[in-house]
């Protein structure tokens, strides 16, 4: 009985050592998974932060775009106003020139006649 008992004890001790090795291997695997999980969580946090920065920058750029578009519209309006004023002045100047031209021609003709006599 003692030989059988010793053999069983050896088998049990061997099985216990194997289970102990398996447990250690599983614990190491769990630690590797935990470390990998921590790294992935850090990457996720970093990506979330980067996304938030991009959203902030995108919002700023969109606001700038809208502001520039508004400024362009205002400047286009001012340009059109100036062009209208310039055209009106050109028309007025041309009209004044046309009004003065016949009088100037008559005056020139009269002066030419006087100088010939």
Kinemage of the C-alpha trace (Angstrom):
@kinemage 1
@onewidth
@group {chain A} dominant
@subgroup {mainchain}
@vectorlist {calphas} color= white
{ca unk a 1} P 0.000 0.000 0.000
{ca unk a 2} L 2.860 2.382 0.760
{ca unk a 3} L 4.402 1.828 -2.701
{ca unk a 4} L 1.100 2.525 -4.301
{ca unk a 5} L 0.633 5.487 -2.043
{ca unk a 6} L 4.104 6.800 -2.858
{ca unk a 7} L 3.421 6.403 -6.595
{ca unk a 8} L 0.134 8.200 -6.241
{ca unk a 9} L 1.836 10.913 -4.221
{ca unk a 10} L 4.453 11.338 -6.959
{ca unk a 11} L 1.711 11.506 -9.579
{ca unk a 12} L -0.215 14.017 -7.488
{ca unk a 13} L 2.926 16.082 -6.873
{ca unk a 14} L 3.730 15.960 -10.575
{ca unk a 15} L 0.152 16.950 -11.431
{ca unk a 16} L 0.297 19.719 -8.819
{ca unk a 17} L 3.581 21.025 -10.285
{ca unk a 18} L 2.044 20.923 -13.784
{ca unk a 19} L -1.050 22.771 -12.568
{ca unk a 20} L 1.211 25.295 -10.837
{ca unk a 21} L 3.117 25.829 -14.126
{ca unk a 22} L -0.186 26.152 -16.005
{ca unk a 23} L -1.399 28.685 -13.463
{ca unk a 24} L 1.810 30.716 -13.784
{ca unk a 25} L 1.513 30.604 -17.583
{ca unk a 26} L -2.106 31.755 -17.412
{ca unk a 27} L -1.145 34.551 -15.007
{ca unk a 28} L 1.632 35.675 -17.363
{ca unk a 29} L -0.797 35.563 -20.304
{ca unk a 30} L -3.317 37.622 -18.281
{ca unk a 31} L -0.587 40.176 -17.499
{ca unk a 32} L 0.344 40.409 -21.190
{ca unk a 33} L -3.316 40.950 -22.065
{ca unk a 34} L -3.626 43.567 -19.338
{ca unk a 35} L -0.545 45.425 -20.621
{ca unk a 36} L -1.843 45.226 -24.173
{ca unk a 37} L -5.217 46.504 -22.982
{ca unk a 38} L -3.529 49.430 -21.185
{ca unk a 39} L -1.549 50.321 -24.323
{ca unk a 40} L -4.676 50.147 -26.461
{ca unk a 41} L -6.586 52.295 -23.949
{ca unk a 42} L -3.763 54.875 -24.025
{ca unk a 43} L -3.830 54.864 -27.829
{ca unk a 44} L -7.599 55.326 -27.731
{ca unk a 45} L -7.274 58.216 -25.276
{ca unk a 46} L -4.582 59.832 -27.450
{ca unk a 47} L -6.735 59.456 -30.553
{ca unk a 48} L -9.742 60.963 -28.747
{ca unk a 49} L -7.620 63.925 -27.692
{ca unk a 50} L -6.313 64.345 -31.242
{ca unk a 51} L -9.860 64.159 -32.597
{ca unk a 52} L -11.010 66.838 -30.165
{ca unk a 53} L -8.107 69.074 -31.251
{ca unk a 54} L -9.010 68.502 -34.887
{ca unk a 55} L -12.643 69.350 -34.151
{ca unk a 56} L -11.553 72.545 -32.402
{ca unk a 57} L -9.265 73.490 -35.289
{ca unk a 58} L -11.950 72.618 -37.806
{ca unk a 59} L -14.439 74.812 -35.942
{ca unk a 60} L -11.956 77.685 -35.923
{ca unk a 61} L -11.243 77.269 -39.602
{ca unk a 62} L -14.955 77.168 -40.415
{ca unk a 63} L -15.519 80.360 -38.394
{ca unk a 64} L -12.599 82.017 -40.205
{ca unk a 65} L -14.001 80.892 -43.547
{ca unk a 66} L -17.403 82.380 -42.770
{ca unk a 67} L -15.776 85.610 -41.615
{ca unk a 68} L -13.681 85.849 -44.795
{ca unk a 69} L -16.703 85.116 -46.969
{ca unk a 70} L -18.591 87.924 -45.200
{ca unk a 71} L -15.646 90.298 -45.704
{ca unk a 72} L -15.463 89.370 -49.385
{ca unk a 73} L -19.182 90.120 -49.801
{ca unk a 74} L -18.751 93.463 -48.027
{ca unk a 75} L -15.756 94.378 -50.169
{ca unk a 76} L -17.590 93.351 -53.333
{ca unk a 77} L -20.452 95.624 -52.321
{ca unk a 78} L -18.058 98.510 -51.689
{ca unk a 79} L -16.324 97.868 -55.014
{ca unk a 80} L -19.640 97.916 -56.854
{ca unk a 81} L -20.539 101.148 -55.062
{ca unk a 82} L -17.219 102.741 -56.046
{ca unk a 83} L -17.578 101.533 -59.639
{ca unk a 84} L -21.068 103.075 -59.771
{ca unk a 85} L -19.717 106.372 -58.417
{ca unk a 86} L -16.824 106.361 -60.896
{ca unk a 87} L -19.181 105.684 -63.801
{ca unk a 88} L -21.490 108.483 -62.642
{ca unk a 89} L -18.525 110.876 -62.454
{ca unk a 90} L -17.350 109.775 -65.894
{ca unk a 91} L -20.809 110.364 -67.345
{ca unk a 92} L -20.985 113.785 -65.655
{ca unk a 93} L -17.515 114.724 -66.913
{ca unk a 94} L -18.331 113.576 -70.435
{ca unk a 95} L -21.608 115.478 -70.365
{ca unk a 96} L -19.831 118.627 -69.136
{ca unk a 97} L -17.201 118.223 -71.817
{ca unk a 98} L -19.859 117.856 -74.510
{ca unk a 99} L -21.661 120.917 -73.185
{ca unk a 100} L -18.461 122.988 -73.220
{ca unk a 101} L -17.181 121.743 -76.561
{ca unk a 102} L -19.641 123.687 -78.787
{ca unk a 103} L -19.020 126.853 -76.776
{ca unk a 104} L -15.282 126.328 -77.013
{ca unk a 105} L -15.497 125.716 -80.769
{ca unk a 106} L -17.549 128.885 -81.237
{ca unk a 107} L -15.134 130.823 -79.090
{ca unk a 108} L -12.181 129.444 -81.052
{ca unk a 109} L -13.801 130.320 -84.377
{ca unk a 110} L -14.566 133.818 -83.179
{ca unk a 111} L -11.015 134.298 -81.981
{ca unk a 112} L -9.679 132.973 -85.313
{ca unk a 113} L -11.868 135.425 -87.244
{ca unk a 114} L -10.771 138.309 -85.062
{ca unk a 115} L -7.131 137.451 -85.470
{ca unk a 116} L -7.498 137.267 -89.278
{ca unk a 117} L -9.013 140.754 -89.455
